[in-house]
């Protein structure tokens, strides 16, 4: 394999992880019949809360746990307003994104006197998995070994996600809620209950994705998610709303991002153009997917 490709692929595996985590939570809400466009805000809330609580408690596990709770709280508010107060899900989710964006900056200024980048020098590095025996395997070891714990956790959660959705009564009922809500009601079940749980799941996975961004960097940058929550939505649809599909779709976007990072040093072109590559790729992917879906429906 090309020696340049291995480090790019290794970087792609790490970059795709926040997308994979966020899209997993979005998959639950999507299959329940609710398009959750608040993934961006949930990731941002988790990113900020995780590193701040890690800083104040001195314990990364506690910090991540509290960050997850913060994101799930926002998801619970979103679910309550949408499902019980009957607010429009798109307007409410957009408000959640704006709320998270504004709140993190305000709290950053109040706590640290800084509206810009806040560096936490007391935050230790994320644990990385290095298995010498596996690392010696050609190509495989170079690409998949040596990542931080979030990367491997995302794979475990993806397998758990597939098992819950397709091997448990809860998963069957969740999917049935999105397919035929009235059938669930006729059986005496409450679709809103499953949708609320789906919102909580999205808060949980998005928080982990956000926590990886800040803890891996050791700093909080305003709007550090940079549209990753929106890209996660694209991942859900490109992945055909299947857990395994999310993995491959996230990897494709991770590769596009990693390639743009490599291109900054290899190509003599404006940096702004190179940094736009992942977002242009997202737009092109959505257009191609729309064309593919339209033609598929026409044939059927």
C-alpha positions in Angstrom: 0.0 0.0 0.0 1.1 3.6 -0.7 3.1 4.8 2.4 1.0 8.0 2.3 -2.3 6.1 2.4 -1.6 4.4 5.7 -1.3 7.5 7.9 -4.3 9.1 6.1 -6.4 6.0 6.7 -5.2 5.9 10.3 -6.2 9.5 10.7 -9.6 8.8 9.0 -10.5 6.1 11.5 -10.0 8.6 14.4 -11.8 11.5 12.6 -14.8 9.4 11.7 -15.4 8.4 15.4 -17.4 11.5 16.5 -19.4 11.2 13.3 -20.1 7.5 14.0 -21.1 8.2 17.6 -23.4 11.1 16.8 -25.0 9.2 13.9 -25.8 6.2 16.1 -27.9 8.4 18.4 -29.5 10.1 15.3 -30.3 6.6 14.0 -32.4 5.9 17.0 -34.5 9.0 16.7 -34.8 8.6 12.9 -36.1 5.0 13.2 -38.6 6.2 15.8 -40.0 8.6 13.2 -38.3 11.8 14.4 -35.6 13.5 12.4 -33.2 14.9 15.1 -31.4 18.0 13.7 -30.1 18.8 17.2 -27.1 16.5 16.9 -24.8 19.4 16.5 -26.0 21.1 19.7 -25.9 17.8 21.7 -22.4 17.2 20.6 -21.3 20.7 21.5 -22.9 20.5 24.9 -21.2 17.2 25.6 -17.8 18.6 24.3 -17.9 21.6 26.6 -19.3 19.9 29.7 -17.0 16.9 29.5 -13.7 18.9 29.5 -15.0 21.5 32.0 -16.1 18.9 34.5 -12.9 16.9 33.9 -10.9 20.1 34.7 -12.8 20.8 38.0 -13.1 17.3 39.2 -9.6 16.1 38.1 -11.1 12.9 37.0 -11.7 12.2 33.3 -14.2 9.4 33.8 -16.3 11.6 36.1 -16.0 14.5 33.7 -17.2 12.4 30.7 -20.1 11.0 32.8 -21.2 14.5 33.8 -20.8 15.7 30.2 -23.1 12.9 29.1 -25.6 13.9 31.7 -25.5 17.5 30.5 -26.1 16.4 26.9 -28.9 14.0 27.9 -30.5 16.8 29.9 -30.7 18.9 26.8 -32.0 15.9 24.8 -34.6 15.4 27.5 -35.7 19.0 27.3 -35.9 18.7 23.5 -37.9 15.5 23.8 -40.3 16.9 26.4 -41.0 20.1 24.4 -41.4 18.2 21.2 -43.4 15.2 22.3 -45.4 16.5 25.2 -45.8 20.2 24.4 -46.3 19.3 20.7 -43.7 21.8 19.5 -42.4 21.5 15.9 -39.4 19.2 16.1 -37.4 21.2 13.5 -37.8 24.5 15.3 -37.1 23.0 18.7 -34.0 21.2 17.5 -32.7 24.3 15.8 -33.3 26.3 19.0 -31.3 23.6 20.9 -28.4 24.0 18.5 -28.4 27.8 19.0 -28.9 27.4 22.7 -25.8 25.1 23.0 -23.7 27.4 20.8 -24.5 30.5 22.9 -24.5 28.8 26.3 -21.0 27.3 25.9 -19.5 30.6 24.9 -21.2 32.5 27.8 -20.2 29.8 30.4 -16.7 29.8 29.0 -16.4 33.6 29.6 -18.0 33.4 33.0 -15.8 30.5 34.2 -12.5 31.3 32.5 -12.8 34.9 31.3 -12.3 33.9 27.7 -14.7 33.8 24.8 -12.1 32.2 22.5 -10.0 29.1 22.9 -9.6 27.8 26.4 -6.6 25.5 27.0 -6.7 23.0 29.9 -3.1 22.0 30.6 -4.1 19.9 33.6 -6.1 17.4 31.3 -4.2 14.2 30.7 -4.0 12.5 27.4 -6.8 10.1 26.4 -5.8 6.4 26.9 -4.6 4.7 23.7 -4.7 1.0 22.9 -1.4 -0.4 21.8 -1.2 -4.2 21.4 2.3 -5.1 20.1 1.1 -8.4 18.7 -1.6 -6.8 16.6 0.5 -3.8 15.7 2.9 -6.1 13.8 0.2 -7.2 11.4 0.8 -5.5 8.0 -1.5 -2.6 7.1 -4.2 -3.7 9.8 -1.9 -2.8 12.7 -0.8 0.5 11.1 -4.4 1.6 10.5 -6.5 0.3 13.5 -4.0 0.1 16.4 -2.9 3.0 18.5 -6.1 5.0 18.7 -7.7 6.5 21.8 -10.3 4.7 23.8 -13.2 6.5 22.2 -12.5 4.8 18.8 -12.8 1.3 20.2 -15.7 2.3 22.4 -17.6 3.5 19.3 -17.2 0.0 17.7 -18.5 -1.7 20.8 -21.5 0.7 20.9 -22.2 0.2 17.2 -22.4 -3.6 17.8 -24.6 -2.9 20.8 -26.7 -0.6 18.7 -27.3 -3.3 16.1 -28.2 -5.8 18.7 -30.7 -3.5 20.5 -32.4 -2.5 17.2 -32.7 -5.9 15.6 -32.5 -8.4 18.4 -34.6 -7.0 21.3 -38.3 -6.2 21.8 -37.4 -2.6 22.5 -35.7 -2.3 19.1 -38.6 -3.9 17.3 -41.1 -1.5 18.9 -38.9 1.5 18.3 -38.7 0.7 14.6 -42.5 0.0 14.5 -43.1 3.4 16.0 -41.4 5.0 13.0 -43.1 2.7 10.5 -46.7 2.6 11.8 -47.4 4.7 14.8 -51.1 3.9 14.9 -50.4 0.2 15.1 -48.4 0.8 18.3 -51.3 2.8 19.7 -53.8 0.0 18.9 -51.6 -2.4 20.9 -51.8 -0.2 23.9 -48.2 1.2 23.6 -47.1 4.8 23.7 -45.0 5.9 20.7 -43.9 9.0 22.6 -42.2 6.9 25.2 -40.0 5.2 22.7 -39.2 8.5 20.9 -38.3 10.1 24.2 -35.9 7.2 25.0 -34.5 7.7 21.4 -33.8 11.3 22.2 -31.9 10.3 25.4 -29.8 7.8 23.4 -28.9 10.6 20.9 -27.8 12.8 23.9 -25.7 9.9 25.2 -23.8 9.1 22.0 -23.5 12.7 20.9 -21.9 13.6 24.3 -19.3 10.9 23.8 -18.5 12.2 20.3 -18.2 15.8 21.6 -16.1 14.6 24.6 -13.6 13.0 22.2 -13.2 16.3 20.3 -12.3 18.4 23.4 -10.5 15.8 25.5 -8.3 14.7 22.5 -7.4 18.3 21.9 -7.0 19.3 25.6 -8.9 22.5 24.9 -12.3 24.0 24.2 -12.8 25.9 21.0 -16.1 27.8 20.4 -18.3 25.7 18.1 -15.6 23.0 18.1 -18.0 20.6 16.4 -17.8 22.6 13.2 -20.8 21.1 11.5 -20.1 17.5 12.5 -23.6 17.1 13.9 -25.0 18.0 10.5 -22.6 15.7 8.7 -23.7 12.9 11.1 -27.2 13.4 9.7 -25.9 12.8 6.2 -24.1 9.7 7.5 -27.4 8.3 8.7 -29.0 8.5 5.2 -25.9 7.5 3.2 -25.7 4.5 5.6 -29.2 3.5 4.5 -30.3 3.8 8.2 -28.4 0.6 9.1 -25.7 0.3 11.8 -23.1 -1.2 9.4 -24.0 1.4 6.9 -23.1 4.1 9.4 -19.7 2.7 9.8 -18.8 2.8 6.1 -20.4 6.2 5.5 -18.6 7.7 8.5 -15.3 6.2 7.3 -15.8 7.8 3.9 -16.3 11.2 5.5 -13.4 10.6 7.9 -11.2 9.9 4.9 -12.3 13.1 3.2 -11.4 15.1 6.3 -8.1 13.3 6.7 -7.3 13.8 3.1 -7.9 17.6 3.4 -5.5 17.7 6.4 -2.9 15.9 4.3 -3.5 18.1 1.3 -2.7 21.3 3.3 0.9 20.3 3.4 1.1 18.6 0.1 -0.7 21.0 -2.2 0.2 24.6 -3.0 -3.4 25.9 -3.0 -5.2 28.2 -0.6 -5.9 26.7 2.8 -9.5 27.8 2.8 -10.2 25.8 -0.3 -8.6 22.6 1.2 -10.5 23.0 4.5 -13.7 23.2 2.5 -13.2 19.7 1.0 -15.1 17.7 3.7 -18.1 20.1 3.4 -18.1 20.1 -0.4 -17.9 16.3 -0.2 -20.9 16.3 2.1 -22.9 18.4 -0.4 -21.9 16.2 -3.4 -22.7 13.0 -1.4 -26.2 14.3 -0.6 -26.9 15.3 -4.2 -25.7 11.9 -5.5 -27.7 10.1 -2.8 -30.8 12.1 -3.7 -30.4 11.1 -7.4 -29.8 7.5 -6.5 -33.0 7.4 -4.2 -35.1 9.1 -6.9 -34.1 6.6 -9.6 -34.6 3.7 -7.2 -38.1 4.8 -6.3 -38.9 5.3 -10.0 -37.8 1.7 -10.8 -39.8 0.3 -8.0 
